[in-house]
Amino acid sequence: MYNGFWLFNAIKLKENPNIMQMVRYNCALTVDCVIFCKEGVVLIKRKNPPFQGDYALPGGFVDEDETAEEACIRETFEETGLTIKDPQLAGVYSSPGRDPRGRTVSIAFFAKADNQSLQAGDDAAEATVISDWQNISLAFDHKKIIRDTLKRHQ
Amino acid sequence: MYNGFWLFNAIKLKENPNIMQMVRYNCALTVDCVIFCKEGVVLIKRKNPPFQGDYALPGGFVDEDETAEEACIRETFEETGLTIKDPQLAGVYSSPGRDPRGRTVSIAFFAKADNQSLQAGDDAAEATVISDWQNISLAFDHKKIIRDTLKRHQ
């Protein structure tokens, strides 16, 4: 679907080898945020496909004018009402095929928050703390993300 | 440049709200590999713009059929001849504007290797171990990546 642009780019480069080739986008970058509290993990219920109705970590796509950390803070607030500070890198999840919509790579962060202000945002049907996350269906590879983060941080 | 496809996608979705929206690629994902050895850090001399002629960490773009870890192992071998095992996540570098060619986000890894087999590959003019990396010009934010990794791992 991008052939027209890249052909144009290739011709420009051939005509003038000193100009710089533009980068070719190769994935959709997302963030996911693992927030543990005394009662469990903060999860949202997905409002839209894929995995509609399943629980998932708060997160979403990185905007073009923000870093992954900034996206994590923004998405967590939008989906849960929680303000997190200083999210810590927990892992990078890049297996091809982890998202049925296409190639997404997720940067997972670990954060602490005061869950008193928990409330569902626009993209989430429900934001809640789940203690029994090991035994419910979670979207994407989010169960693995939580397990990995738990091993590393607690 | 992608408008045609996304318009088509939007029309399909309007006609059939049950189909899943494809993800929109939002960055070029790259990997960089920090390899310390007794004498310094393994660096390559860049053959192509941007930062042509500057030293840089071995690395490159993630292919669509591989994870970031696999890309790190492949690119390090291609550019330096070194075989690394089990690269460890060192950081994610996602500041908008860190690459003059467009939005690139780099997953940095930390690895150990036997530098006896060091040799420049196709994309690199030179692969070498530099002890004085603090005082030379490095491409992109690679000096920061090395400093951050050094703080965390040594």
Chai-1 contact restraints between the chains, C-beta under 6 A:
chainA,res_idxA,chainB,res_idxB,connection_type,confidence,min_distance_angstrom,max_distance_angstrom,comment,restraint_id
A,M1,B,F5,contact,1.0,0.0,6.0,A-B,restraint_1
A,F5,B,M1,contact,1.0,0.0,6.0,A-B,restraint_2
A,M20,B,P49,contact,1.0,0.0,6.0,A-B,restraint_3
A,M20,B,P50,contact,1.0,0.0,6.0,A-B,restraint_4
A,M20,B,R101,contact,1.0,0.0,6.0,A-B,restraint_5
A,M22,B,R101,contact,1.0,0.0,6.0,A-B,restraint_6
A,M22,B,G102,contact,1.0,0.0,6.0,A-B,restraint_7
A,V23,B,A28,contact,1.0,0.0,6.0,A-B,restraint_8
A,V23,B,R101,contact,1.0,0.0,6.0,A-B,restraint_9
A,V23,B,G102,contact,1.0,0.0,6.0,A-B,restraint_10
A,V23,B,T104,contact,1.0,0.0,6.0,A-B,restraint_11
A,Y25,B,Y25,contact,1.0,0.0,6.0,A-B,restraint_12
A,Y25,B,C27,contact,1.0,0.0,6.0,A-B,restraint_13
A,Y25,B,A28,contact,1.0,0.0,6.0,A-B,restraint_14
A,N26,B,A28,contact,1.0,0.0,6.0,A-B,restraint_15
A,N26,B,L29,contact,1.0,0.0,6.0,A-B,restraint_16
A,C27,B,Y25,contact,1.0,0.0,6.0,A-B,restraint_17
A,C27,B,L29,contact,1.0,0.0,6.0,A-B,restraint_18
A,A28,B,V23,contact,1.0,0.0,6.0,A-B,restraint_19
A,A28,B,Y25,contact,1.0,0.0,6.0,A-B,restraint_20
A,A28,B,N26,contact,1.0,0.0,6.0,A-B,restraint_21
A,L29,B,N26,contact,1.0,0.0,6.0,A-B,restraint_22
A,L29,B,C27,contact,1.0,0.0,6.0,A-B,restraint_23
A,L29,B,V105,contact,1.0,0.0,6.0,A-B,restraint_24
A,P49,B,M20,contact,1.0,0.0,6.0,A-B,restraint_25
A,P50,B,M20,contact,1.0,0.0,6.0,A-B,restraint_26
A,D65,B,P96,contact,1.0,0.0,6.0,A-B,restraint_27
A,T67,B,S94,contact,1.0,0.0,6.0,A-B,restraint_28
A,T67,B,S95,contact,1.0,0.0,6.0,A-B,restraint_29
A,A68,B,V92,contact,1.0,0.0,6.0,A-B,restraint_30
A,A68,B,S94,contact,1.0,0.0,6.0,A-B,restraint_31
A,L89,B,V92,contact,1.0,0.0,6.0,A-B,restraint_32
A,V92,B,A68,contact,1.0,0.0,6.0,A-B,restraint_33
A,V92,B,L89,contact,1.0,0.0,6.0,A-B,restraint_34
A,V92,B,I107,contact,1.0,0.0,6.0,A-B,restraint_35
A,S94,B,T67,contact,1.0,0.0,6.0,A-B,restraint_36
A,S94,B,A68,contact,1.0,0.0,6.0,A-B,restraint_37
A,S95,B,T67,contact,1.0,0.0,6.0,A-B,restraint_38
A,P96,B,D65,contact,1.0,0.0,6.0,A-B,restraint_39
A,R101,B,M20,contact,1.0,0.0,6.0,A-B,restraint_40
A,R101,B,M22,contact,1.0,0.0,6.0,A-B,restraint_41
A,R101,B,V23,contact,1.0,0.0,6.0,A-B,restraint_42
A,G102,B,M22,contact,1.0,0.0,6.0,A-B,restraint_43
A,G102,B,V23,contact,1.0,0.0,6.0,A-B,restraint_44
A,T104,B,V23,contact,1.0,0.0,6.0,A-B,restraint_45
A,V105,B,L29,contact,1.0,0.0,6.0,A-B,restraint_46
A,I107,B,V92,contact,1.0,0.0,6.0,A-B,restraint_47
